[in-house]
Amino acid sequence: MSASVPATQRIPHVDHVGSLLRPKELVELRIAYHAGKCSAAELKALEDEVVPKMVQLQKNLGLTVINDGEVRRAVYNDGIFGSLEGMTVVPDCPFTEFRACIHYPRAHGGTPYLPFVTMFSAMGIKGFTSAKCTGKLRRTKPIHAHEFVSVREYVAANDVPNVKMTMCPPTWKHLQHGSDHTYDHNVYKNDAEYFGDVEKAYREEIQELYSLGCRRIQFDDPGFAFFCSEGMIAGMQSLSEDYDKLLDTYIGVYNAITADWPADLVFTVHTCRGNMKGLHFSEGGYEHVAEKLFKTLKVDAFYLEYDTERAGGLEPLQYLPPGKHAVLGLVTTKSGALEDLETIKERVRRAAEIIAHGDPERPYAEALNQLAISPQCGFASVFEGNPITEEEERQKLALVVEAARQIWG
């Protein structure tokens, strides 16, 4: 990463997180595919028709960073963990094999404290499909290349570096299952061995994407937002798990992946509090993680959810160091109600003031230039999408574009 690259080129002042609403016919065909009523080839053929429409939508709205709307995925984090040799899909993986609270000892099954598992458990759900490491992890084939190439086809050559690839966080399976259940201990003796091969696989995947022209990698990571949840913090403390040490471990995994790349490769991370059909999973402000995350995680920008009070205040932005950027998710994707333009502008001004008076202090103009805006999350983190219409989605994207134009010109 290089601070010499102008911020307006490296991190544009307006973006969207990634997923876009699928047209009705694609949603219906994917349902049929999962029910065994259509082939993968039939599904791909329709996806091929939808991708250029998604690209054109973004262009028409004035967005400069483009992706495929994640229309080839059933869930936003599909991809790498389902494709590595050594990973085994576990249908209906029981929540007793997710991180648990000591109030119900592990020997008796445990009660999960992960925010999304807590919510699903309260709904009577006892597990869902996951994947676990049962052998040495190896990347034996391209994973996201087809997604990147299919978007590259529909942009001008000089816009290819602005095609963004979103990826599952490298720490996701470990966050879900902990050291006990993430990997077979006959394969990996400890977390360091396991993460060593995870890091290698991610770097190999990113290297291939880079060779194809990809210059923007975004990790969509609920985990960093979960570290802001009082319920998760209390659960870890009750098990005498070291909250700070685990956060340090996860930051270290990221830094091993993002280290030593050419200066034109942009890494960003989106912190998500859950986004399934309009539902959220966790609450809590960034003050629990902000200083450590902003100062030590080696990425160029943080996409931060700020659409409701559950995200807390803007004050943690005081820890954003010079040279890094915050993309404020000030427009919700969970409902169709359109936000007020002036309110968005005022919140950006307030955020810039906080950064300007932060550590270290800097001119207001410099602080303002470290900011960007976007919707708070994707519009369809699962393929069925959020309870919002395509027109409402278009209006919200147009709103952030117009707000950015009025703020930054």
Backbone torsions as a table, in degrees:
resi	resn	phi	psi	omega
1	MET	NA	146.8	-176.5
2	SER	-139.5	127.1	178.9
3	ALA	-71.8	-10.3	-178.4
4	SER	-74.1	-16.5	177.5
5	VAL	-77.9	123.6	-177.6
6	PRO	-56.0	139.1	-176.7
7	ALA	-60.1	-35.8	-178.0
8	THR	-66.8	-22.6	175.5
9	GLN	-90.6	-41.4	-174.5
10	ARG	-74.5	-50.3	178.0
11	ILE	-125.0	100.6	179.6
12	PRO	-64.8	158.1	-175.4
13	HIS	-78.7	-2.1	175.6
14	VAL	-145.0	141.5	-178.2
15	ASP	-158.9	174.4	166.0
16	HIS	-127.8	159.1	-168.6
17	VAL	-69.9	-42.4	179.7
18	GLY	167.2	-67.1	-172.8
19	SER	-79.6	143.4	176.9
20	LEU	-124.0	156.4	179.5
21	LEU	-59.4	133.2	174.6
22	ARG	-82.1	147.0	172.5
23	PRO	-63.6	153.7	-174.2
24	LYS	-52.8	-41.6	-176.4
25	GLU	-65.8	-31.2	178.2
26	LEU	-74.8	-39.0	175.6
27	VAL	-58.9	-46.5	-178.2
28	GLU	-65.1	-38.5	-179.4
29	LEU	-70.0	-36.5	177.5
30	ARG	-66.3	-38.5	175.1
31	ILE	-58.9	-43.9	178.3
32	ALA	-63.5	-39.0	179.2
33	TYR	-62.2	-46.3	179.9
34	HIS	-67.2	-22.5	177.2
35	ALA	-89.2	2.7	179.4
36	GLY	76.7	22.8	-175.4
37	LYS	-105.5	1.2	171.6
38	CYS	-150.5	163.3	-175.8
39	SER	-90.6	164.0	175.5
40	ALA	-62.5	-34.8	179.4
41	ALA	-65.3	-40.0	178.1
42	GLU	-65.3	-40.9	178.5
43	LEU	-64.4	-45.1	-179.8
44	LYS	-62.1	-38.1	-179.0
45	ALA	-60.5	-41.0	178.7
46	LEU	-72.2	-38.9	176.0
47	GLU	-58.1	-41.0	179.1
48	ASP	-60.1	-32.9	178.2
49	GLU	-75.3	-32.4	-174.7
50	VAL	-79.4	-36.2	-174.6
51	VAL	-53.4	-51.5	-179.4
52	PRO	-61.4	-28.5	177.3
53	LYS	-69.5	-37.5	177.2
54	MET	-66.4	-41.5	178.2
55	VAL	-62.8	-43.9	-178.6
56	GLN	-66.1	-37.4	176.6
57	LEU	-56.6	-47.6	-178.5
58	GLN	-65.5	-41.6	178.3
59	LYS	-62.6	-45.1	-177.7
60	ASN	-61.0	-32.1	-179.0
61	LEU	-81.3	-11.8	179.6
62	GLY	94.1	13.2	175.8
63	LEU	-76.9	137.5	-177.8
64	THR	-100.5	-26.0	173.6
65	VAL	-93.0	125.3	-168.7
66	ILE	-121.1	144.3	168.1
67	ASN	-143.3	-170.6	-176.8
68	ASP	-94.4	9.7	-178.2
69	GLY	71.3	8.8	-179.0
70	GLU	60.0	30.3	-174.7
71	VAL	-71.7	-13.8	178.8
72	ARG	-89.5	4.7	-177.5
73	ARG	-114.3	149.1	172.1
74	ALA	-81.6	-34.9	-179.4
75	VAL	-135.8	149.1	-174.6
76	TYR	-54.5	-32.4	-174.6
77	ASN	-97.7	14.2	173.8
78	ASP	-59.0	148.7	174.7
79	GLY	136.9	-101.0	-160.1
80	ILE	-69.0	-45.2	-175.7
81	PHE	-71.0	-25.0	176.2
82	GLY	-82.1	-4.3	-173.8
83	SER	-116.5	-11.6	-178.0
84	LEU	-78.4	138.3	169.8
85	GLU	-63.9	135.1	-178.2
86	GLY	104.6	-13.1	175.8
87	MET	-97.4	137.7	179.9
88	THR	-122.5	126.8	177.9
89	VAL	-70.0	134.6	179.4
90	VAL	-118.2	98.2	177.5
91	PRO	-64.1	140.6	177.3
92	ASP	51.8	45.5	176.4
93	CYS	-61.1	123.1	-174.6
94	PRO	-69.3	145.7	179.5
95	PHE	-65.4	-14.5	174.8
96	THR	-66.6	-11.7	177.1
97	GLU	-105.0	17.2	171.7
98	PHE	-105.8	169.0	-178.7
99	ARG	-55.0	133.3	-170.5
100	ALA	-124.8	162.7	-178.0
101	CYS	-100.1	141.3	-174.6
102	ILE	-67.7	-16.8	178.3
103	HIS	-59.6	-22.0	174.5
104	TYR	-128.9	91.5	-168.3
105	PRO	-51.5	150.3	-178.1
106	ARG	-57.0	-33.8	-179.4
107	ALA	-60.3	-22.9	-180.0
108	HIS	-108.6	18.6	174.2
109	GLY	108.1	-41.3	177.2
110	GLY	84.3	158.4	173.1
111	THR	-118.6	116.4	-176.3
112	PRO	-62.7	145.3	176.0
113	TYR	-112.9	-3.0	174.3
114	LEU	-59.4	135.3	-173.2
115	PRO	-54.0	-45.3	-177.4
116	PHE	-71.7	-32.4	178.4
117	VAL	-71.8	-37.5	176.4
118	THR	-58.5	-44.3	-179.2
119	MET	-66.5	-47.0	-179.4
120	PHE	-64.3	-37.4	178.4
121	SER	-61.9	-40.2	178.9
122	ALA	-65.1	-23.1	178.3
123	MET	-86.1	0.0	179.4
124	GLY	90.4	3.3	178.4
125	ILE	-80.8	134.7	-173.0
126	LYS	-107.9	-1.4	178.8
127	GLY	169.5	171.4	172.9
128	PHE	-157.5	172.5	-175.1
129	THR	-62.1	133.0	175.0
130	SER	-138.9	-168.2	176.3
131	ALA	-143.1	142.5	-179.8
132	LYS	-129.4	156.4	-179.9
133	CYS	-85.7	115.9	-179.6
134	THR	-115.5	-2.1	178.7
135	GLY	-154.2	175.7	178.6
136	LYS	-60.0	132.6	-177.7
137	LEU	-79.8	129.3	177.0
138	ARG	-143.4	136.3	172.3
139	ARG	-88.9	111.5	-173.8
140	THR	-109.3	-2.1	-177.3
141	LYS	-157.7	159.2	174.7
142	PRO	-62.3	148.1	-176.3
143	ILE	-116.0	-52.1	-177.5
144	HIS	-108.9	2.1	-175.6
145	ALA	-58.4	-41.0	-177.4
146	HIS	-63.8	-33.5	178.1
147	GLU	-67.4	-45.5	-179.4
148	PHE	-64.3	-47.0	-176.2
149	VAL	-63.3	-36.9	-177.9
150	SER	-68.7	-26.4	174.7
151	VAL	-82.2	-41.4	-179.4
152	ARG	-52.8	-33.2	-178.8
153	GLU	-61.1	-25.1	-172.0
154	TYR	-110.1	14.8	175.8
155	VAL	-125.1	155.8	177.2
156	ALA	-66.3	156.1	-175.8
157	ALA	-56.1	-39.2	-178.3
158	ASN	-76.4	-8.2	177.0
159	ASP	-98.1	-5.8	-179.1
160	VAL	-56.8	-39.4	178.0
161	PRO	-63.2	-12.4	179.0
162	ASN	-97.2	7.3	173.1
163	VAL	-81.4	123.7	-174.1
164	LYS	-101.0	138.3	174.5
165	MET	-112.4	122.6	176.4
166	THR	-94.2	144.9	-175.8
167	MET	-139.3	153.1	172.8
168	CYS	-64.0	140.7	178.6
169	PRO	-64.7	142.9	-177.9
170	PRO	-67.3	-17.1	-177.3
171	THR	-96.3	2.1	-167.5
172	TRP	-61.0	-49.4	-177.3
173	LYS	-66.0	-37.2	178.2
174	HIS	-67.9	-38.0	176.5
175	LEU	-62.1	-40.4	-179.4
176	GLN	-66.8	-47.2	-166.3
177	HIS	-112.7	-9.9	179.4
178	GLY	69.2	180.0	-177.9
179	SER	-67.7	-23.8	-176.5
180	ASP	-70.5	-39.7	-168.1
181	HIS	-122.1	-0.9	-178.7
182	THR	-71.8	-40.2	-174.2
183	TYR	-138.4	154.4	175.4
184	ASP	-71.1	123.9	-176.2
185	HIS	-74.9	-4.9	168.9
186	ASN	-82.3	-15.2	179.7
187	VAL	-96.9	-49.0	178.3
188	TYR	-124.4	129.9	-177.4
189	LYS	-77.2	-24.7	-175.0
190	ASN	-158.9	175.5	-178.2
191	ASP	-61.3	-38.5	-177.1
192	ALA	-60.3	-42.2	178.7
193	GLU	-65.8	-45.2	179.8
194	TYR	-60.2	-52.0	-176.9
195	PHE	-66.2	-28.7	176.9
196	GLY	-57.4	-42.1	179.4
197	ASP	-78.6	-29.9	173.1
198	VAL	-61.9	-47.5	-179.8
199	GLU	-60.2	-41.9	179.3
200	LYS	-61.6	-44.5	-179.6
201	ALA	-63.7	-43.3	179.2
202	TYR	-63.9	-43.0	-179.6
203	ARG	-64.6	-37.4	177.3
204	GLU	-65.1	-41.7	178.6
205	GLU	-65.1	-44.2	179.8
206	ILE	-66.2	-36.6	178.0
207	GLN	-61.1	-42.2	178.9
208	GLU	-65.9	-43.7	178.2
209	LEU	-60.5	-41.3	178.8
210	TYR	-61.0	-42.0	-178.9
211	SER	-64.1	-24.2	178.5
212	LEU	-86.7	-7.0	178.3
213	GLY	113.0	-0.8	-179.5
214	CYS	-70.5	131.8	179.4
215	ARG	-127.8	8.8	-179.2
216	ARG	-137.7	117.0	177.9
217	ILE	-119.2	125.1	177.9
218	GLN	-120.7	124.5	175.2
219	PHE	-93.3	126.9	178.4
220	ASP	-99.3	102.3	-166.7
221	ASP	-122.1	102.9	173.9
222	PRO	-66.6	-23.5	-171.9
223	GLY	-58.4	-43.3	-178.0
224	PHE	-65.6	-32.0	174.6
225	ALA	-73.7	-33.9	177.9
226	PHE	-64.0	-30.8	176.6
227	PHE	-66.2	-10.5	176.3
228	CYS	-92.4	-6.4	-176.2
229	SER	-81.9	124.5	178.7
230	GLU	-61.3	-34.7	179.0
231	GLY	-64.2	-42.2	179.1
232	MET	-69.6	-41.1	179.0
233	ILE	-60.4	-45.6	179.5
234	ALA	-63.7	-39.5	179.1
235	GLY	-62.8	-42.3	178.7
236	MET	-66.4	-41.2	179.4
237	GLN	-63.9	-38.0	-179.4
238	SER	-66.6	-23.7	176.8
239	LEU	-95.3	4.8	-176.0
240	SER	59.4	28.8	174.4
241	GLU	-81.8	141.0	-175.9
242	ASP	-85.7	100.6	-177.7
243	TYR	-57.7	-49.4	-177.5
244	ASP	-66.6	-38.2	-179.9
245	LYS	-65.3	-40.9	179.8
246	LEU	-66.0	-41.7	177.1
247	LEU	-61.3	-43.0	177.0
248	ASP	-60.2	-41.3	179.1
249	THR	-60.1	-46.4	-177.1
250	TYR	-66.9	-40.1	176.2
251	ILE	-62.3	-39.3	178.6
252	GLY	-63.2	-37.9	177.6
253	VAL	-62.3	-48.6	177.9
254	TYR	-57.4	-47.7	-174.8
255	ASN	-64.6	-31.0	175.7
256	ALA	-67.8	-31.3	-180.0
257	ILE	-79.0	-39.1	-174.2
258	THR	-89.4	-2.0	-176.8
259	ALA	-77.9	146.0	166.5
260	ASP	62.4	48.6	172.3
261	TRP	-111.0	162.7	174.4
262	PRO	-57.1	152.0	-173.4
263	ALA	-64.2	-18.8	-176.8
264	ASP	-88.2	2.8	177.5
265	LEU	-92.6	120.8	-176.3
266	VAL	-99.6	127.2	174.6
267	PHE	-111.8	133.5	176.0
268	THR	-136.3	163.1	177.1
269	VAL	-137.1	136.2	176.7
270	HIS	-106.9	126.9	177.8
271	THR	-97.3	119.8	-170.4
272	CYS	-117.5	134.4	177.3
273	ARG	-96.4	15.8	-178.8
274	GLY	103.8	138.6	-173.9
275	ASN	-156.5	61.9	-177.8
276	MET	-110.1	105.8	177.1
277	LYS	54.1	37.9	178.2
278	GLY	92.5	-3.9	-178.8
279	LEU	-92.9	149.3	170.0
280	HIS	-116.1	161.3	-175.4
281	PHE	-111.7	-29.5	-172.1
282	SER	-137.2	163.7	178.3
283	GLU	-137.5	162.6	177.0
284	GLY	132.0	137.4	-179.4
285	GLY	-75.0	167.1	-175.0
286	TYR	-78.6	-2.1	-175.0
287	GLU	-61.1	-24.3	179.8
288	HIS	-67.8	-28.8	-171.8
289	VAL	-125.3	-11.9	-165.6
290	ALA	-56.4	-51.5	-174.4
291	GLU	-61.9	-47.9	-179.4
292	LYS	-67.1	-44.5	-175.8
293	LEU	-66.1	-51.6	-176.0
294	PHE	-65.2	-36.3	-173.7
295	LYS	-87.2	-27.1	-172.6
296	THR	-115.0	-19.9	177.8
297	LEU	-76.5	122.3	-172.4
298	LYS	-88.5	74.7	172.4
299	VAL	-130.6	166.5	-177.5
300	ASP	-84.5	-31.0	-174.9
301	ALA	-151.3	152.5	177.1
302	PHE	-116.8	121.5	173.8
303	TYR	-89.5	114.6	-170.5
304	LEU	-115.8	128.7	177.9
305	GLU	-75.0	124.7	179.3
306	TYR	-141.5	38.1	-175.1
307	ASP	-90.5	-19.1	-178.5
308	THR	-141.0	171.3	-179.6
309	GLU	-64.7	-21.3	-178.3
310	ARG	-65.3	-15.0	178.0
311	ALA	-86.2	-4.0	-179.3
312	GLY	77.7	-169.6	-175.8
313	GLY	-88.5	176.8	-179.5
314	LEU	-82.9	-9.1	-172.9
315	GLU	-54.9	-35.5	179.4
316	PRO	-59.8	-15.5	177.8
317	LEU	-64.0	-13.7	177.9
318	GLN	-59.3	-20.6	-177.9
319	TYR	-91.5	-0.8	-179.6
320	LEU	-69.0	117.7	-176.6
321	PRO	-78.9	159.0	173.7
322	PRO	-55.9	144.0	178.0
323	GLY	93.3	-15.2	175.2
324	LYS	-109.6	164.5	-172.0
325	HIS	-131.1	151.4	175.5
326	ALA	-121.2	125.2	176.4
327	VAL	-101.3	109.5	-172.9
328	LEU	-84.3	118.2	178.5
329	GLY	-84.9	82.2	-171.5
330	LEU	-95.0	-3.7	-178.2
331	VAL	-121.0	122.6	-175.5
332	THR	-76.3	147.3	172.9
333	THR	-104.7	3.6	-173.9
334	LYS	-89.9	-11.9	176.8
335	SER	-149.8	163.1	-175.5
336	GLY	-85.6	-8.1	-178.9
337	ALA	-60.5	129.7	-175.2
338	LEU	-88.4	131.3	-179.0
339	GLU	-71.1	162.7	179.9
340	ASP	-85.8	128.2	-177.2
341	LEU	-59.2	-45.3	-177.7
342	GLU	-66.0	-34.7	177.2
343	THR	-64.4	-41.1	177.5
344	ILE	-60.5	-47.0	-179.3
345	LYS	-62.1	-40.0	-179.4
346	GLU	-67.1	-38.5	179.5
347	ARG	-67.9	-35.8	176.0
348	VAL	-64.9	-43.4	178.1
349	ARG	-60.3	-42.2	179.2
350	ARG	-64.5	-41.2	178.5
351	ALA	-61.5	-41.5	179.8
352	ALA	-65.0	-37.5	177.6
353	GLU	-63.3	-42.2	179.8
354	ILE	-63.1	-44.8	179.2
355	ILE	-64.3	-42.0	-178.5
356	ALA	-60.9	-33.4	-179.6
357	HIS	-98.2	14.1	-177.6
358	GLY	-83.9	-155.6	-176.1
359	ASP	-118.1	106.6	0.8
360	PRO	-85.1	164.1	174.9
361	GLU	-68.1	153.0	179.6
362	ARG	-153.6	164.6	178.5
363	PRO	-61.5	147.6	179.8
364	TYR	-56.2	-42.2	-178.4
365	ALA	-60.9	-39.2	177.8
366	GLU	-66.1	-43.0	178.9
367	ALA	-62.3	-43.8	179.7
368	LEU	-61.5	-36.3	-179.1
369	ASN	-72.5	-14.5	175.7
370	GLN	-82.9	-2.6	-175.3
371	LEU	-106.2	155.3	172.1
372	ALA	-148.3	171.8	179.0
373	ILE	-132.6	156.0	179.8
374	SER	-161.8	170.6	164.2
375	PRO	-62.4	160.8	-171.7
376	GLN	-72.1	-27.1	-179.8
377	CYS	-156.0	-170.2	174.6
378	GLY	-74.7	168.5	178.5
379	PHE	-92.5	-10.5	-177.4
380	ALA	-154.9	68.2	179.4
381	SER	-63.5	-27.8	165.3
382	VAL	-113.9	153.1	-165.4
383	PHE	-64.0	-23.7	178.8
384	GLU	-68.2	-24.3	175.2
385	GLY	87.5	168.0	177.2
386	ASN	-82.2	164.0	-179.5
387	PRO	-75.8	72.2	-174.7
388	ILE	-150.9	146.1	-179.1
389	THR	-87.3	164.3	177.8
390	GLU	-63.8	-33.8	177.7
391	GLU	-68.9	-40.3	176.8
392	GLU	-64.8	-38.4	175.0
393	GLU	-59.7	-46.9	-179.8
394	ARG	-60.5	-42.7	-179.6
395	GLN	-63.4	-39.0	-179.5
396	LYS	-69.5	-40.3	176.3
397	LEU	-65.6	-41.0	177.7
398	ALA	-63.1	-34.9	-179.6
399	LEU	-64.2	-46.2	-179.2
400	VAL	-68.6	-33.4	176.4
401	VAL	-63.7	-45.1	-179.8
402	GLU	-67.6	-40.4	177.8
403	ALA	-60.5	-43.9	178.8
404	ALA	-63.1	-40.0	178.7
405	ARG	-61.3	-42.5	-178.4
406	GLN	-72.6	-30.8	-178.9
407	ILE	-80.5	-47.4	-171.8
408	TRP	-109.6	-11.2	179.4
409	GLY	85.5	NA	NA
